[in-house]
Amino acid sequence: MAGAIKLPIKVILEGKLDSESNKIMTQFGEISKVRLMGRIVAKFINDEGTYGSITIDDGTETIRVKGFRTMVGFIQVLGLGDLVDTIGRVREYQDEIHVIADSIMVYDNVDREMLRLLEIIDLVQKSDPKKAMIELIKKLDEAKLDQIEAEFGDETGMLLSDLKLEGEIYEPRKGVFKTIE
């Protein structure tokens, strides 16, 4: 059995869920377990204390993470803005894609968030370096040339030129890049 795959939430929501196999088909293949990191933007616990959910935002999209029974106690102590890393199974209920949590970890170190971003960029880069570069520039808001070169090495110049020509990015100041929104 494969481990949980680290993905941006957007990739999951753009995927196609097969309700028979409970696997989601993404640009990275068929996936049964995901590992998501994001900040809590909403939280809910039912009156009986048998069900709870958090909504997390990773900068690409938001998704609800649901927990039952023993997971509810843990969800209760989480707060809005907490950085969480969750492992779970993607499901759909009433036309909403969500994750059933197997585990939720809380981090207070923002370096974890940057590390996850770099891991995801590496994954995306292997499939499409232009998309990966756009994601990096979006996440950093204003990406400096040295930050981009650290990730893309010798391909940086060619990729930046292509993205500027395609109208995906621009250079507001020399050596600083932004996405066109």
C-alpha positions in Angstrom: 0.0 0.0 0.0 1.4 3.4 -1.0 1.9 6.1 1.5 0.1 9.5 1.5 1.0 11.8 -1.3 1.8 15.4 -0.5 -0.3 17.6 -2.8 -1.7 21.1 -3.1 -5.4 21.2 -2.3 -6.1 22.6 -5.8 -4.8 19.4 -7.4 -7.3 17.3 -5.3 -10.3 19.5 -6.1 -9.4 19.4 -9.8 -9.1 15.7 -9.8 -11.8 13.1 -10.6 -12.9 10.9 -7.7 -13.8 7.3 -8.5 -16.5 6.5 -6.0 -16.1 2.7 -6.5 -12.3 2.6 -5.7 -12.3 5.7 -3.5 -9.3 6.9 -5.4 -8.8 10.3 -7.0 -7.3 10.6 -10.5 -4.9 13.6 -10.7 -2.2 14.8 -13.0 0.1 12.8 -10.7 -1.8 9.5 -11.1 -4.4 7.7 -9.1 -4.2 8.5 -5.4 -5.9 6.9 -2.4 -4.3 8.8 0.5 -3.2 12.5 0.6 -1.1 14.6 2.9 -2.1 18.2 3.1 -0.7 21.2 4.9 -2.5 24.4 5.5 -3.8 27.0 7.9 -7.2 26.4 9.6 -9.7 29.0 8.4 -12.9 27.4 9.9 -13.8 24.8 12.5 -17.0 23.0 13.5 -17.9 20.4 16.2 -21.5 19.0 16.4 -23.4 19.3 19.6 -23.0 15.6 20.4 -19.2 15.7 20.0 -19.3 12.8 17.5 -18.2 14.8 14.5 -15.9 17.7 13.8 -14.3 19.4 10.8 -11.7 22.0 10.0 -11.3 23.8 6.7 -7.7 24.3 5.7 -6.2 26.8 3.2 -2.9 26.1 1.6 -2.8 29.1 -0.6 -4.1 27.3 -3.7 -7.6 26.4 -2.4 -9.5 25.3 0.7 -10.8 21.9 1.7 -12.8 20.5 4.6 -11.1 17.8 6.7 -13.5 15.7 8.7 -13.0 13.7 11.8 -15.1 11.2 13.8 -15.0 9.7 17.2 -11.5 10.0 18.7 -10.4 12.6 16.2 -13.1 15.1 17.5 -11.3 15.6 20.7 -8.2 16.6 18.9 -10.1 18.9 16.5 -11.6 20.7 19.6 -8.2 22.0 20.7 -7.2 23.3 17.3 -7.6 27.0 16.7 -8.1 29.3 13.7 -4.8 30.1 12.0 -3.1 26.9 13.3 -0.7 25.3 10.7 -1.8 21.7 10.4 -0.5 18.7 8.4 -3.1 16.1 7.8 -3.1 12.6 6.3 -6.4 11.2 5.1 -8.6 9.7 2.4 -10.4 11.8 -0.2 -14.1 11.3 -0.3 -17.2 13.0 -1.7 -20.5 13.7 0.1 -23.3 15.8 -1.2 -21.1 17.1 -4.1 -18.4 18.2 -1.8 -14.9 16.8 -2.0 -13.4 16.5 1.5 -10.8 14.5 3.4 -11.5 12.0 6.2 -8.6 12.5 8.6 -6.4 9.6 9.7 -4.1 12.0 11.5 -3.6 15.7 12.1 -0.4 17.3 13.3 0.0 20.9 14.4 3.2 22.9 13.7 4.2 26.2 15.1 7.3 26.5 12.9 6.6 28.3 9.6 9.7 26.6 8.1 7.6 23.5 7.9 5.2 25.4 5.6 8.1 26.5 3.3 9.5 23.0 3.3 6.2 21.6 2.1 6.0 24.3 -0.6 9.4 23.2 -1.8 8.4 19.5 -1.7 5.3 20.3 -3.8 7.3 22.4 -6.2 9.7 19.5 -6.7 6.7 17.2 -7.4 5.1 19.6 -9.9 8.5 20.4 -11.4 8.9 16.8 -12.4 5.7 16.9 -14.3 5.7 20.5 -15.6 8.4 23.0 -14.7 6.5 26.0 -16.0 3.6 25.3 -13.7 6.0 24.8 -10.8 7.7 28.1 -11.5 4.3 29.9 -11.6 3.3 28.3 -8.3 6.6 29.4 -6.7 6.2 33.0 -7.9 2.5 33.1 -6.7 3.4 31.7 -3.3 6.3 34.2 -2.8 4.1 37.0 -4.3 7.3 38.8 -5.5 9.9 36.2 -6.4 13.5 37.3 -6.6 15.7 35.8 -9.3 18.0 34.1 -6.8 15.0 32.4 -5.1 13.9 31.1 -8.5 17.4 30.0 -9.5 17.7 28.0 -6.3 14.8 25.9 -7.4 15.2 25.7 -11.1 19.0 26.0 -11.7 20.1 26.2 -15.3 16.6 26.1 -16.7 15.6 29.4 -14.9 16.4 31.9 -17.8 14.7 29.9 -20.5 11.6 29.2 -18.3 11.3 32.9 -17.2 11.6 34.0 -20.9 8.9 31.5 -22.0 6.5 32.5 -19.2 7.0 36.2 -19.9 6.3 35.7 -23.6 3.2 33.6 -22.8 1.9 36.4 -20.6 2.0 34.3 -17.3 4.5 36.5 -15.4 6.0 40.0 -15.6 9.1 41.7 -14.1 8.0 44.9 -12.2 11.7 45.5 -11.2 14.9 44.0 -12.5 15.3 40.5 -11.0 11.8 40.5 -9.4 8.9 38.5 -10.9 5.2 38.4 -10.3 2.3 36.4 -11.8 -0.3 38.1 -13.9 -3.7 37.6 -12.3 
